């Protein structure tokens, strides 16, 4: 499935940007990337767009159920389910498959953080890693459930990929299903018409003796 190239591109872009923000040192290979200090910010477009390095142990908005492995296991199950569904709809609309590929890429991107970043960077066990977030937008100020939000929650490329994929899927999946239903109905009617046209027409009437009488 060529659409998996989209998934692969999302994962690579997500992990490269996270490593540039977090930093990485591999002395054996001579790799040393100086990242940003945790909780520090760097202005990119004034105060509108900043890179703010934070680590999220849970899901969006810092929600955490306490079980460290929950989100990693959930991400694995979700990724496998999306991959299977993507294979099942391999002949469907390109837009739907592109949307699923974006969602799968985002899920795998954050899954890598949760599974491997713990032992790689923090000395903890597998499945205990924290997701690196760094894209910090100042869209609007609003209050929700008694909390005041002065900036949009910090996210990463994987989060953005999942969000865009879900929005595209909501918009185009129903339309694709409806179009498929219309095409199926048209094909069914065309098949009925073709079947009727293939029936042989009688050339005349047959007499009781078995002889055919033709007028004219």
Residue, then its C-alpha position, 0 to 999 in steps of 0.5 A: x500500500x503506497x499510502x503507508x509512505x505517508x505514515x512513514x513520512x509522519x513518523x520520521x518528521x515527528x521523531x526528528x523534530x522531537x530529537x532536535x528539541x530534546x537533544x540526543x547524544x550517541x558518543x560511539x557514533x559521534x552524534x551530539x545534538x544539543x536540545x532545549x532545556x525542559x520547560x524552556x521556550x524559544x520564539x519563532x514568530x514573535x509570541x504567536x508561535x514558540x517552541x516550548x519543550x515539555x514532556x507529557x506522561x499522559x494524553x492530551x491536556x496532561x490527563x493521566x490515569x496513573x497506570x504508566x503503561x496504559x497509553x502505550x498499550x492503548x496506542x499499540x492496539x489502536x495502531x494495529x486496528x488502524x493498519x488492519x482497517x487501512x488494508x481492508x479499505x485499500x480499494x476505497x477513496x484515496x482521501x479516506x486512506x490518506x486520512x487513516x495513514x495520517x492517523x496511523x503515523x501520528x499514533x506510531x510517532x507518540x507510541x515510540x516516545x511512550x515505549x522507548x524514551x523511558x529507557x533511552x533518556x530517563x533510565x526507566x523501563x519500557x512503556x514508561x516514556x513521556x511524549x515530547x511536545x513543543x509546538x506552542x501557538x497563541x491562538x486565543x484566550x478562553x475559559x472552560x470549566x473554570x480554567x483559563x487557557x491563555x495559549x493553545x495546548x502544546x503539541x507535536x507533529x504526531x498530534x497534528x497528524x492525528x487531528x488532521x486525519x480525524x477531521x478529514x475522515x469525518x468530512x470525507x468518509x460519510x460522503x464516500x460511503x454515500x457515493x459507494x451506495x449510489x454506485x452500487x444502486x446504479x450498478x444493480x439497476x444496470x445489471x437488471x436491465x442487461x439481464x432483461x435485454x439478454x432474454x430471447x424475444x419470441x419470433x411468433x406464436x406456437x400452435x397447439x400442434x407445435x408448429x410456429x405461425x408467423x404473421x406477414 
